[in-house]
Amino acid sequence: MSINYTVGQTITTRKPHACGSSSWTVLRVGADYKLQCNNCKRVVMLDSQQFHKAVKNDEQR
């Protein structure tokens, strides 16, 4: 099952960020994913494999 993510979508990660938040906003999709933490506004880039492993898939979108 493949879930499509879009720019501007809010996702939840399995592990919290160092600031304590698990909520992220998707800024870029493709081969790499760019995410912004909704608490501290830090921006990170993950490759596709890391991104899909980090995202909590308990909810259908």
C-alpha positions in Angstrom: 0.0 0.0 0.0 1.4 3.3 -1.0 0.2 6.6 0.5 0.7 9.8 -1.6 1.9 12.8 0.3 1.4 16.3 -0.9 3.1 19.7 -0.2 1.5 21.4 2.8 0.3 18.1 4.4 0.9 17.6 8.1 2.4 14.2 9.1 3.3 12.5 12.3 6.6 10.7 12.8 7.3 7.6 14.9 10.0 9.3 16.9 9.7 12.9 18.2 12.2 15.6 17.1 14.7 16.9 19.6 12.3 19.7 20.5 9.7 17.1 21.5 7.3 17.5 18.6 6.2 14.7 16.3 4.3 16.9 13.9 5.8 18.0 10.6 4.7 19.8 7.5 5.8 18.5 4.0 7.6 21.2 2.0 8.8 19.1 -0.9 8.0 15.7 -2.4 9.9 13.5 -4.9 13.1 11.5 -4.6 13.8 13.6 -1.5 11.3 14.9 1.1 11.7 18.2 2.8 10.0 18.5 6.2 9.6 21.4 8.6 9.0 20.8 12.3 5.8 22.5 13.4 7.2 23.3 16.8 10.7 24.7 16.3 10.5 25.3 12.5 13.7 23.3 11.8 13.9 22.0 8.2 15.2 18.6 7.3 15.6 16.6 4.1 15.1 12.8 4.0 15.5 10.5 1.1 12.4 8.5 0.1 13.3 5.4 2.0 14.1 7.2 5.3 10.9 9.3 5.0 8.6 6.3 4.6 10.3 4.5 7.5 9.9 7.6 9.7 6.3 8.4 9.0 3.6 6.9 11.3 1.1 5.1 9.1 -1.7 4.5 11.6 -4.2 6.8 9.8 -5.5 6.6 6.3 -5.2 9.8 4.3 
